[in-house]
Amino acid sequence: MKKVIKFILIASIIFSFAPQSANAITFTQVDQDVTAYTASQKRSNGTARTNAAGLVPKAGDVAMKFATSIPFGSTVTTPVVITNGDGQSLRGFTVNDNGVDPDLSKYAIDVWWGFCRTDNYSGTNSTLLGCSTSDAKYVSAIKFGRKTMDLNFYLRDN
């Protein structure tokens, strides 16, 4: 069983850096903002939180500005490894969400940092995505800050 898990892990790492197809459009954007975000597992109405692609957020997901028109499922790579709030170290990310701060650069990415809590928090110092500003994942995402990196994009073929 350990060999199977190891094989799957290695294969997923290899494929996370590969373009989606031989005909995929690839390009680099320099000096782009990279930030981090987190949310509660449940929305205020009690339903499971999903991203704009309709999926439950997971390690390796990023959000981008809606106006960039980068298709969901496209890959973004960073020049350095980013260790998210769950302790996973990644360089390859999948665009599955939108809603990045409009003040950030045009091709900015917002890295999914992990869930801050199970239930939506709506008390004092709550965030728009159901976290408390004292939740460890929220604090960690804020501490990650706003970094500038050259980003490589591999657009998903439709």
Disulfide bonds with the S-S distance in Angstrom:
Cys116-Cys131 2.04
